[in-house]
Structure formats: C-alpha cells, structure tokens
Amino acid sequence: MRETECMEQFIQAHGYLALAIISILESACVPIPSEVTFGVAGALCTTALTGHAIFSLPIVIIIGVLTSGIGSQIAYEVGREAGRPFVERYGKWFLLTHRDLDTVERWFNKRGSITVLVARVLPFARSGISIPAGFAKMPRGRFIILTLIGSTGWVWLLAALGEAAGKNWTHVAKNFHSAQTPIIGVVVLLVAAFVVLRLRALRRQNN
C-alpha cells in the first residue's frame, strides 16, 4: 500500500513525465505493476483525486503505448545483443544451453507473432517476452508493430478502468491484480518445472 501511495504522489507531482518514466522502466522488465501506474493515471483524468483533472485519457493512452514500445525495445535489444554470447559465458548459472536458444528461435519462427501479441496482455509475460524475442532475433519491424498493438489494448483497459473507478481506483487495481494471480502462478510453476527437469537432465549427464 505504501508503494502504491508513493507512486500516486510521484505521478501527481511530475505528471506525464513521471508516467512516461515508470512505463519505460516497467516495459524494460523492471518489476513495476502497470495496473497501478495506469490505474492512477486514469483516475487522474477525473476530478475524483485532486478536485480537477490532471491528465487527459487520450494523452495517457498515447504516452503509455509509445513508452511501452520504448521500454520493450530496450529489453528486445538486450536480448538480441546478449543471445549466444551470454549463454556461452553465463548460461550454466541460469541452466541455459545453446539448444535452448535453438528451441526459442524455432518457436519464434513459427509462432512468434501470436506469442508476442498475446503476451502483451498477460501479467509478467508482457514485459518478459521482449528478451526471448530478441534472443530469437525476431524482425524488429514486426516486433515493434505487435508490441504497439498489444500495448494499446492493455494501456487503454487499465486507464479506462482507473477513470471509471475514480477515487476507488486502488480497490479496482487490487481486484485486477488478484485476477492475475492464477496466471502468475502458472508461469511460476512452468519455470519451476523447467528448473527441476533441467537439473535432473544435468545429473543424468554427470552420472
């Protein structure tokens, strides 16, 4: 709750600039909840919080989409530049091999477009998908277009919910976050399953 209040105060104090900075960081894989960011931005499009509207909903959506694109592109470029050199040097610490990169590349060659588009409206995955897309060297133009399309729906939804909720936006954001919990749980289970299976495979190789 304290973090939510701090974010609300930061956005109120610095306006669109604060919104842009937070959105870029969140899309670049910094763990910041976008439902809070755009929820409060939507609420600030009304008079509920401050007695007058600080933001305009269309401008919030435009800034959110563009800065989501910038942050996602940063993460994409990191993945693209790191790729195989990263796996060669540090892969063993993350249980990654070149075979994993080959698998990612084959997946993105066949299903990359739908993967990026769907991931953009899923918690946790919406930011993280940029790195494997970079690993797989997904065409930049396609990645940018799909990111902008997916981010438009996500930002519009959160900002519109915040605007509709007004001063009750924190309650809506909490419920929205709770609704995402099962999805996050599935992602965590998949990661845990990957780690367990990879450790078993390494043990078999060593024996």
Stockholm file with secondary structure:
# STOCKHOLM 1.0

chainA/1-207         MRETECMEQFIQAHGYLALAIISILESACVPIPSEVTFGVAGALCTTALTGHAIFSLPIVIIIGVLTSGIGSQIAYEVGREAGRPFVERYGKWFLLTHRDLDTVERWFNKRGSITVLVARVLPFARSGISIPAGFAKMPRGRFIILTLIGSTGWVWLLAALGEAAGKNWTHVAKNFHSAQTPIIGVVVLLVAAFVVLRLRALRRQNN
#=GR chainA/1-207 SS CHHHHHHHHHHHHHHHHHHHHHHHHHHTTCCCCHHHHHHHHHHTTSSTTTSSCCSCHHHHHHHHHHHHHHHHHHHHHHHHHHHHHHHHHHGGGGTCCHHHHHHHHHHHHHHHHHHHHHHTTSTTHHHHTHHHHHHTTCCHHHHHHHHHHHHHHHHHHHHHHHHHHGGGHHHHHHHHHHHHHHHHHHHHHHHHHHHHHHHHHHHHHHC
#=GC SS_cons         CHHHHHHHHHHHHHHHHHHHHHHHHHHTTCCCCHHHHHHHHHHTTSSTTTSSCCSCHHHHHHHHHHHHHHHHHHHHHHHHHHHHHHHHHHGGGGTCCHHHHHHHHHHHHHHHHHHHHHHTTSTTHHHHTHHHHHHTTCCHHHHHHHHHHHHHHHHHHHHHHHHHHGGGHHHHHHHHHHHHHHHHHHHHHHHHHHHHHHHHHHHHHHC
//
